[in-house]
Amino acid sequence: MIMDADDRVLVGVIRRRRDVALAASERWYRIPYARMPYGIDSEVLAFFHAGAVRWYAPARGVELAYRRELLPDEPDHPRADEMYYRVALGGWFERMPAIPNDGRRFAFIRTTWDRFAAARSLGDLTRDGAGFVSRAEIVFGGRRCLDLRRVPPARLPKLDEWY
């Protein structure tokens, strides 16, 4: 797999062995829509399990589905009626060496391929410095995300002002 330094990598946590097997064999991964309301825009997904980032796979497509549709054998799950992204995966690759956790807690980490390839610990995935492409430009598209929940209602445009 040939990657560019500025390709975007999304690292996610897989808690259950069953989910690792599902992602590796059926070549898809689920992400709660509520965790990524602005979409999945990464070329690669990497998977953290049992204390380290152990695998990665190219993202081949994204669609929305209810959890109950993705996991029909779990109809009574508390989040069965929530929306999830179903990310289609290409090949399944082992990250050698695995990237161990340095004690931080996370659900997702957005990084770039150059950081992912060079990382020796989880903290390296977000490190800035010479020799790395700008995370602000690549991962966040050179823009700050606008969180509408933090904007006072008086400052929001009226509905007829949106084009």
N, C-alpha and C positions, 0 to 999 in steps of 0.2 A: 504494500500500500504506500503510494507516494503522496506525501502531504506537504503543504506550504507552511512556512513559519507562522503566517497570520490566519491559518484555518482555526475556526472556533471549536473548542472542546467543552462539552458539558459533562461534568462529573456528577453522578447520582448514586444514591445509596440503594443497595439491594440487601434487604434484611434476611429474607428466607432463602434457604437452599433451593427450594422448589422454584422460586422466581429466577434464580441463576440458571437452572436447568431449562426453564421455559424460554428465557431470553437467548440462551446459547443454541437450543435446538430449533425453536420456532422462529428465531430471528426477529423478535420484536420486544419492545420494552414499554411499559406504561408510566406516565407521569401525570399526576393530578393537575387538571386544568387550573385549579385554584392556586397552585404553586407557581405557575408560569402563565399568567393571564395575557402576557404580551407575546406569547408564542415561543416555539422552539426554533431557533435559528442557528443551529450548530452543525458543522460538517461531521463531527465525531461525538459519540457518546462513550463515556468511560464509566466503569462500574466499581464502586467501593463495596467490599464485602469482607467481613471477618478481619477488620483492622487495617485494610490496605486497598489501594486501587489495584485491582488484579487483571482486569480485562478492558478491552475497548473494541468498538465497532463503528464503521462509517454509518451515518444516518442516511437512509435512502428515500424516506418519505414520511409524512405525518398526516394522521387523520384523527378526528374526534369520535369518541364512542363512550357509552356508559360503562362503568366498571362491570355491571352485571352481564353486559354483552361480551366483554373481554374475558371474564372469569365466570362462566355460567355455573360452575360447580360451587360458587360462593354466593348464592342468591340472598342470603340473610346477612351479609356483611354490612356493617353500619354505613359504609360509603357506597353501597351497591347502586344507588341512584345518582351518584355524582359523575360529572364528565371527566374524562381522561384523554390525554393524547396517547395515541398508539403510534409509536415511532418504529417504522420498518428499519431493520438493520441489515447491513451487508455482511461481510465476513466477521468472524469472531476471533480476536487476537488476544494472546496473553501478554500482559505488560511485564517485561523482564528487565530489571528486577521490579517487583511490585513496589508501589509508592506507599510507604507506611504512614500511618496517622501520627502526628506529633502532638496529639492531645486535644485537638480542636473538635468541636461538634459542628455539624453542618447537614443540610439536606441536599443542596446543590452548590457546585462551584463552577463558575464560568471562567474559562482560561483560554489560552492559545496553544497551538501545537508546539511551538518552540519551548514553552514552559513545561508542557506535558512531557515532551521528549527528554528534557534535561532534569526533571524533578527527581530529587532523592528523598523528599519528605512532602507531606501535604502542603505545608507552608510555602514551598517553592512554586506552587501553582498560581499564587497570587503575587509573587514577588515582582517588583519593578526593578529596572536597572539597565545599564548598557548591554547591548547585545540581544535584548528582547524587543519585540514589536510592542507598540503602545496598546495596552489593554483598553484604555479609554476609547481609542479609535476603532479597534477591531471588535472587541467583545460588546461594547455598548454603542457602537456605531457613531462615535464622536459626538454623542448627544447625552444629555442627562435625562434620565427617565422622569417624566412628570407624574407624580403621585397625586391624583385628583383628590384623594382623601385629605391631603394636607393643605389644599388651596382653600382659602376662605370663600364661601359661596358667593359673596359680592364680587369676587375677582374672576369668577368663571364666566365665559361668554354665554349669552342667551342662546337658546336652541336655534333661533333663526339666524344667528351669526356663524354657525358651523356650516361649511360648504361641503 
